[in-house]
């Protein structure tokens, strides 16, 4: 598809963009929607919340700060329960 024609149509009629891609257009712009469609077009995908997407990163960051007994502080900082933090860090 001719991208300039598509871009012009989108800019002229932004209220007609399919939901939730209207939000993506606002946040990231036209090129982001086109890239998403090119790479994932036709697929049904589930987008989890941010914490789920980045859970492993949070776990590794918490491990770096773990001193052996600071479960409560780490749990609060990283948004986990103390029990979950203990399990993540391999302690009962």
Beta strands, then each sheet from edge to edge (+ up, - down):
end
